[in-house]
Amino acid sequence: EQGDGESALATFRQLEKRASAGRNILAAQVGIMRVSRDMGNYKAMIEAADRILGSTLVSPAQKTEATYLRAYAQHQTGQSDKAVAAWESLAKNTDELYGAQSAYYLAQYEFDNGQLKKARRRIEKFIDANTPHQYWLARGYILLSDILRKQGSDFEADEYLKSLKENYPGDEADIFQMIDQRLK
């Protein structure tokens, strides 16, 4: 939290090696995974997530987080086929944060790979699911506008963006930057 990821990572690694209680080892592994995420060290994220998922003490919430973060890291390291499988499983429950993120990333992956019809169906299903995670819902609308624009529906794409700009309840700057960039 203080921005010294290297020191935190070293401390968590020491704890993982020295701890005798399973819960402390698991806490260290979760710490390693999260700090590795913050540092963009995808290889370490995957390794820590694998150890967490192999633990008998892992809680359902920790399992979901580790599954999502491993999938995200796999995608970042070119193992998108593995990421897609995990995202599909997690995306079944968009009421949970990692499910909402997974649904979005699946549609983004399809869009990036030129599967516009599939991406549109997936993102519309995500939007219709009425997730409580407003940030990811907003990202979904932005992606929908990108898909529509790519399909030649510029007017409809702009209308979604204008409506989102007027009605988005959050204050995340990146959402408004994405909207403004696309409306230029």
C-alpha positions in Angstrom: 0.0 0.0 0.0 3.0 2.3 0.5 4.3 1.7 -3.0 7.2 -0.5 -2.1 6.2 -3.6 -4.0 9.7 -5.2 -4.1 10.0 -5.1 -0.3 6.4 -6.4 0.2 7.0 -9.2 -2.3 10.2 -10.2 -0.5 8.4 -10.2 2.9 5.6 -12.3 1.6 8.0 -14.8 0.1 9.8 -15.1 3.4 6.5 -15.7 5.2 5.6 -18.4 2.7 8.8 -20.2 3.4 8.9 -19.8 7.1 5.3 -20.1 8.1 4.2 -23.4 9.7 0.4 -22.7 9.8 -1.4 -23.4 6.5 -3.5 -20.2 6.8 -0.3 -18.1 7.1 1.2 -19.8 4.0 -2.0 -19.1 2.1 -2.0 -15.5 3.3 1.5 -15.1 2.0 0.6 -16.7 -1.4 -2.3 -14.3 -1.7 0.0 -11.4 -0.9 2.5 -12.6 -3.5 -0.2 -12.9 -6.1 -1.6 -9.4 -5.4 1.7 -7.6 -5.2 2.8 -9.4 -8.4 -0.4 -8.1 -10.0 0.3 -4.6 -8.9 3.9 -4.8 -10.3 2.8 -6.4 -13.6 4.8 -9.6 -12.9 2.5 -12.0 -14.7 4.7 -15.0 -14.4 4.7 -14.7 -10.6 1.0 -14.1 -10.6 0.4 -17.4 -12.4 2.8 -19.3 -10.1 1.2 -17.8 -6.9 -2.4 -18.4 -8.2 -1.5 -22.0 -9.0 -0.2 -22.6 -5.4 -3.4 -20.9 -4.0 -5.7 -23.1 -6.2 -3.8 -26.2 -5.0 -4.4 -25.4 -1.3 -7.0 -27.2 0.7 -7.5 -24.1 2.8 -8.5 -21.7 0.0 -11.9 -20.0 0.5 -14.4 -19.7 -2.3 -13.6 -15.9 -2.6 -9.9 -16.6 -2.7 -10.4 -19.3 -5.3 -12.4 -17.0 -7.5 -9.8 -14.2 -7.2 -6.9 -16.6 -8.0 -8.8 -18.0 -10.9 -9.5 -14.6 -12.4 -6.0 -13.2 -11.8 -4.3 -16.3 -13.2 -6.6 -16.0 -16.3 -5.7 -12.3 -16.7 -2.0 -13.1 -16.4 -2.3 -15.9 -18.8 -3.9 -13.6 -21.4 -1.1 -11.1 -20.9 1.5 -13.7 -21.5 -0.1 -15.1 -24.7 -1.9 -18.0 -23.2 -5.3 -16.6 -24.1 -6.9 -20.0 -24.7 -6.4 -20.9 -21.0 -7.7 -17.4 -20.0 -10.8 -17.7 -22.1 -11.8 -21.0 -20.5 -11.4 -19.5 -17.0 -13.3 -16.3 -18.0 -16.2 -18.3 -19.4 -16.6 -20.1 -16.2 -16.4 -17.0 -14.0 -18.6 -14.9 -16.4 -21.6 -17.1 -15.5 -22.0 -14.9 -12.4 -21.8 -11.3 -13.2 -23.1 -10.3 -9.8 -19.6 -11.0 -8.6 -16.8 -8.6 -9.5 -14.6 -11.1 -11.1 -17.5 -12.5 -13.1 -18.3 -9.0 -14.4 -14.7 -8.5 -15.3 -14.5 -11.9 -17.0 -17.6 -11.2 -19.1 -16.1 -7.9 -20.2 -12.7 -9.4 -21.0 -14.3 -12.2 -23.0 -16.1 -9.8 -25.2 -13.1 -7.6 -25.6 -11.0 -10.6 -26.6 -13.5 -11.5 -29.2 -13.6 -8.0 -30.5 -9.8 -7.8 -30.6 -9.9 -11.0 -32.7 -12.4 -9.7 -35.2 -15.3 -11.8 -33.9 -17.7 -8.8 -34.0 -21.0 -10.7 -34.0 -19.9 -13.0 -31.1 -18.5 -10.0 -29.1 -21.7 -8.1 -29.6 -23.9 -11.0 -28.5 -21.7 -11.5 -25.4 -21.5 -7.8 -24.4 -25.3 -7.4 -24.9 -25.9 -10.4 -22.7 -23.6 -8.9 -20.1 -25.4 -5.6 -20.2 -28.8 -7.3 -20.0 -27.6 -9.3 -16.9 -27.8 -6.0 -15.0 -24.5 -6.4 -13.0 -24.2 -4.3 -9.9 -20.6 -3.4 -10.9 -21.2 0.0 -12.6 -17.6 0.4 -13.8 -17.6 -2.8 -15.7 -21.0 -2.1 -17.1 -19.8 1.2 -18.3 -16.8 -0.5 -20.0 -19.3 -2.8 -21.6 -21.2 0.0 -23.1 -18.0 1.6 -24.4 -17.1 -1.8 -25.9 -20.6 -2.0 -27.5 -20.1 1.4 -29.0 -16.7 0.2 -30.5 -18.4 -2.9 -31.9 -21.2 -0.8 -33.4 -18.8 1.7 -34.9 -16.8 -1.2 -36.5 -20.1 -2.5 -37.9 -20.8 0.9 -39.5 -23.4 2.2 -37.0 -21.6 5.4 -36.0 -24.8 7.2 -34.9 -25.9 4.4 -32.6 -22.4 4.1 -31.2 -22.3 7.8 -30.4 -25.8 7.7 -28.8 -24.7 5.0 -26.4 -21.6 7.1 -25.5 -23.6 10.3 -25.0 -26.1 8.5 -22.8 -23.3 6.9 -20.7 -21.6 10.3 -20.3 -24.8 11.9 -19.0 -25.9 9.0 -16.8 -22.8 7.2 -15.5 -22.9 7.5 -11.6 -19.2 6.9 -11.1 -16.4 9.4 -11.2 -13.6 7.3 -12.6 -11.6 9.5 -15.0 -10.7 6.7 -17.4 -14.4 6.1 -18.2 -14.9 9.7 -19.2 -11.6 9.8 -21.1 -12.6 6.7 -23.1 -16.0 8.3 -23.9 -14.5 11.7 -24.9 -11.8 10.0 -27.1 -14.5 8.1 -29.0 -16.8 11.1 -29.4 -14.1 13.3 -31.1 
